[in-house]
Amino acid sequence: MDVTHPPSMDLSDYLGLVRRHWWVVLLLTAVGVAGAAAVTRTLPREYVSSTSVLVQPSGGDANAAGGRTKGEINLDTEAQLVRSTQVASAAAELMRTGVPDRDLARAVSVEVPPNTTVLQIKYAAGTPQAAQAGSHAFAEAYLRSREQNAHYELDTQIRALNAKLKQLNTQLAQIVTRFGKLNPESPSRATLDSQRSTLQAQINQLNGKLNQLSTSTISVGRIISDAGLPARPRKPDLKINLAGGALAGALVGLLAAALRHRLDRRIR
């Protein structure tokens, strides 16, 4: 039993279909564009605002290693800090919002321009005002967090130096007491005097470091370009959606033209 297969169509056949049924293809393409425009209007808007922060070295940066670094600053670590729970919680207070910290952190992205120590802190929201406020709040919260950490590290170093000084001063007082009780002709006087000089030199050195730390000024960074009010949404992208709608409409139009052509042949 012979089975008759429909002839295959090549490019010239499809071009012929378009010429004969161009109005079908054009109509469905227009429908696709109109549908894409209608859907785009119903989609939620997403606005993005960006704040540029210049990051300056603080006391804790010197121990960071690996990642993208610039001098003493590990920018990968700083970018993670921007999206941390600590910063998100502080940003929520600045924004006066009840949105959970995790949701706020998801709306934040951080970019690092090449060969800079600048963090571009971007915040996405449903309105231009919310995007601007969120970007600025996270930048402020990040700088405050770095400053708090730097103060904590500085205070830790000062406490450690004070503890060491207390220990050395106690040892020095003991040696001075023992030295005063010795006979002027005692052979131990030279040893104790050497120990006293060594301890005094160490104490003087630590006092110098302590004075330097106590008078040091902490500068962790600053905002060099504050968040602006975005003029248009990043999502949805109207141009991409219209192009997609036109392509989908054109494909449906070609299928409709092919179906119409086959039906016409069967009728004949």
C-alpha positions as CSV (number, residue, x, y, z in Angstrom):
1,M,0.0,0.0,0.0
2,D,1.5,3.3,-1.1
3,V,1.6,6.1,1.3
4,T,1.7,9.6,-0.2
5,H,3.9,12.1,1.9
6,P,3.3,15.8,1.5
7,P,6.1,17.5,-0.4
8,S,8.7,19.1,1.8
9,M,9.0,22.9,1.7
10,D,12.2,24.8,1.2
11,L,13.1,28.5,1.7
12,S,11.6,29.6,-1.6
13,D,8.3,28.0,-0.6
14,Y,8.2,29.9,2.7
15,L,9.0,33.1,0.9
16,G,6.2,32.4,-1.5
17,L,3.9,31.8,1.5
18,V,4.8,35.2,2.9
19,R,4.2,36.9,-0.4
20,R,0.8,35.3,-0.8
21,H,-0.3,35.7,2.8
22,W,1.7,38.7,3.9
23,W,-1.4,40.3,5.5
24,V,-1.7,37.3,7.9
25,V,1.9,37.5,8.9
26,L,1.7,41.3,9.3
27,L,-1.6,41.1,11.3
28,L,-0.3,38.5,13.8
29,T,3.0,40.4,14.1
30,A,1.1,43.5,15.1
31,V,-1.0,41.4,17.5
32,G,2.2,40.1,19.0
33,V,3.6,43.7,19.5
34,A,0.3,44.9,21.0
35,G,0.2,41.9,23.3
36,A,3.8,42.5,24.5
37,A,3.0,46.2,25.1
38,A,-0.1,45.2,27.1
39,V,1.8,42.7,29.2
40,T,4.7,45.1,29.8
41,R,2.2,47.6,31.3
42,T,1.0,45.0,33.8
43,L,4.5,43.9,34.9
44,P,5.9,45.4,38.2
45,R,8.5,48.1,37.7
46,E,12.0,47.8,39.0
47,Y,14.1,51.0,39.5
48,V,17.8,50.9,40.4
49,S,19.8,53.7,42.1
50,S,23.6,53.6,42.7
51,T,25.9,55.2,45.3
52,S,29.6,55.3,44.8
53,V,31.7,54.9,48.0
54,L,35.5,55.4,48.2
55,V,36.9,52.8,50.6
56,Q,40.0,53.8,52.6
57,P,42.2,51.5,54.6
58,S,41.4,50.9,58.2
59,G,43.4,49.1,60.9
60,G,41.8,45.7,60.1
61,D,42.4,45.7,56.4
62,A,46.1,44.9,56.6
63,N,45.5,41.3,57.6
64,A,43.2,40.5,54.7
65,A,44.6,38.3,51.9
66,G,43.4,37.0,48.6
67,G,40.5,38.3,46.5
68,R,40.6,41.5,44.5
69,T,42.7,43.8,46.6
70,K,43.9,47.4,46.2
71,G,46.7,48.2,48.6
72,E,45.5,47.0,52.0
73,I,41.8,46.7,51.1
74,N,40.1,43.5,50.1
75,L,37.3,44.6,47.9
76,D,35.6,41.2,47.8
77,T,35.4,41.2,51.6
78,E,34.0,44.8,51.5
79,A,31.4,43.9,48.9
80,Q,30.2,41.0,51.1
81,L,30.1,43.3,54.1
82,V,27.7,45.6,52.3
83,R,25.2,42.8,51.9
84,S,25.7,41.4,55.4
85,T,22.9,41.1,58.0
86,Q,24.6,43.8,60.2
87,V,24.6,46.4,57.4
88,A,21.1,45.4,56.3
89,S,19.8,45.8,59.8
90,A,21.4,49.3,60.1
91,A,20.0,50.3,56.6
92,A,16.5,49.2,57.7
93,E,16.7,51.6,60.6
94,L,17.8,54.4,58.3
95,M,15.1,53.7,55.8
96,R,12.5,53.3,58.7
97,T,11.1,50.2,57.0
98,G,9.7,46.9,58.4
99,V,11.0,44.9,55.5
100,P,13.0,41.9,56.8
101,D,16.8,42.3,56.6
102,R,17.2,39.4,54.2
103,D,14.8,40.9,51.7
104,L,16.6,44.2,51.8
105,A,20.0,42.4,51.3
106,R,18.6,40.6,48.2
107,A,17.8,44.0,46.6
108,V,21.4,45.1,46.9
109,S,24.2,44.5,44.4
110,V,27.8,45.7,44.5
111,E,30.1,46.4,41.6
112,V,33.8,47.4,41.7
113,P,35.1,49.5,38.8
114,P,38.5,48.2,37.6
115,N,41.7,49.6,39.2
116,T,39.7,51.5,41.9
117,T,38.9,51.2,45.6
118,V,35.3,52.3,44.9
119,L,32.2,50.3,45.6
120,Q,29.1,51.0,43.5
121,I,26.2,50.1,45.8
122,K,23.0,49.5,43.8
123,Y,19.6,49.1,45.2
124,A,16.5,47.8,43.3
125,A,13.0,48.8,44.3
126,G,9.5,49.3,42.9
127,T,9.7,53.2,42.9
128,P,12.4,55.7,42.1
129,Q,12.2,57.1,45.6
130,A,12.6,53.8,47.3
131,A,15.6,52.8,45.1
132,Q,17.3,56.1,45.9
133,A,16.7,55.8,49.6
134,G,17.8,52.2,49.7
135,S,21.1,52.8,47.9
136,H,22.0,55.8,50.2
137,A,20.9,53.9,53.3
138,F,23.1,50.9,52.5
139,A,26.1,53.1,51.7
140,E,25.7,55.0,55.0
141,A,25.2,51.8,57.0
142,Y,28.2,50.2,55.4
143,L,30.5,53.2,56.3
144,R,29.1,53.2,59.9
145,S,29.7,49.5,60.2
146,R,33.3,49.9,59.0
147,E,33.9,52.7,61.4
148,Q,32.5,50.7,64.3
149,N,34.7,47.8,63.4
150,A,37.7,50.0,63.1
151,H,37.0,51.6,66.5
152,Y,36.6,48.1,68.1
153,E,39.9,47.0,66.6
154,L,41.6,50.1,67.8
155,D,40.2,49.7,71.3
156,T,41.3,46.1,71.3
157,Q,44.9,47.1,70.5
158,I,44.9,49.8,73.1
159,R,43.6,47.4,75.8
160,A,46.3,44.9,74.8
161,L,49.0,47.5,75.1
162,N,47.7,48.7,78.5
163,A,47.7,45.1,79.8
164,K,51.2,44.6,78.6
165,L,52.3,47.9,80.1
166,K,50.7,47.0,83.4
167,Q,52.6,43.7,83.4
168,L,55.9,45.4,82.5
169,N,55.4,48.1,85.2
170,T,54.8,45.4,87.8
171,Q,58.0,43.6,86.8
172,L,59.9,46.9,86.9
173,A,58.6,47.8,90.3
174,Q,59.7,44.4,91.6
175,I,63.1,44.8,90.2
176,V,63.5,48.3,91.6
177,T,62.4,47.0,95.0
178,R,64.9,44.2,94.9
179,F,67.6,46.6,93.6
180,G,67.0,48.9,96.5
181,K,67.5,46.2,99.1
182,L,70.8,45.0,97.7
183,N,74.1,45.7,99.3
184,P,76.1,48.2,97.2
185,E,78.8,45.6,96.8
186,S,76.4,42.9,95.7
187,P,77.2,41.2,92.3
188,S,73.5,41.0,91.5
189,R,73.2,44.8,91.2
190,A,74.6,44.8,87.6
191,T,72.1,42.1,86.5
192,L,69.1,43.8,88.0
193,D,70.2,47.2,86.6
194,S,70.4,45.6,83.1
195,Q,67.0,44.1,83.5
196,R,65.6,47.5,84.8
197,S,67.0,49.2,81.7
198,T,65.6,46.6,79.3
199,L,62.1,46.9,80.9
200,Q,62.2,50.6,80.9
201,A,63.1,50.6,77.2
202,Q,60.2,48.3,76.5
203,I,57.8,50.4,78.5
204,N,58.9,53.6,76.7
205,Q,58.4,51.8,73.3
206,L,54.9,50.6,74.3
207,N,54.0,54.1,75.6
208,G,55.0,55.5,72.2
209,K,52.7,53.1,70.4
210,L,49.9,53.7,72.9
211,N,50.2,57.5,72.4
212,Q,50.2,57.0,68.6
213,L,47.0,54.8,68.7
214,S,45.3,57.1,71.2
215,T,45.7,60.1,68.9
216,S,45.0,58.4,65.6
217,T,42.1,59.4,63.4
218,I,39.9,56.8,61.9
219,S,38.8,57.4,58.3
220,V,37.2,54.4,56.6
221,G,35.8,56.0,53.5
222,R,33.2,58.4,52.2
223,I,30.5,58.8,49.6
224,I,31.8,60.4,46.4
225,S,28.6,60.1,44.4
226,D,25.3,59.9,46.2
227,A,22.3,58.0,45.0
228,G,20.2,59.8,42.3
229,L,16.6,59.5,41.4
230,P,16.3,57.0,38.5
231,A,14.5,58.4,35.5
232,R,13.3,55.1,34.0
233,P,12.8,51.5,35.3
234,R,15.4,48.8,34.6
235,K,12.7,46.2,34.3
236,P,10.6,45.5,32.4
237,D,12.6,46.4,29.2
238,L,10.0,47.6,26.8
239,K,12.2,47.4,23.7
240,I,13.2,43.8,24.4
241,N,9.6,42.8,25.1
242,L,8.3,44.5,21.9
243,A,10.9,42.7,19.9
244,G,10.0,39.4,21.5
245,G,6.3,40.0,20.8
246,A,7.0,40.9,17.2
247,L,9.1,37.7,16.7
248,A,6.5,35.5,18.3
249,G,3.8,37.1,16.3
250,A,5.7,36.7,13.1
251,L,6.3,33.0,13.8
252,V,2.7,32.4,14.5
253,G,1.9,34.3,11.3
254,L,4.1,32.0,9.3
255,L,2.5,29.0,10.8
256,A,-1.0,30.4,10.1
257,A,0.0,31.2,6.5
258,A,1.4,27.6,6.1
259,L,-1.8,26.2,7.5
260,R,-4.0,28.4,5.3
261,H,-1.9,27.3,2.3
262,R,-2.4,23.6,3.1
263,L,-6.1,24.1,3.6
264,D,-6.5,25.9,0.3
265,R,-4.7,23.0,-1.5
266,R,-7.0,20.4,0.1
267,I,-10.1,22.4,-0.9
268,R,-8.8,22.6,-4.5
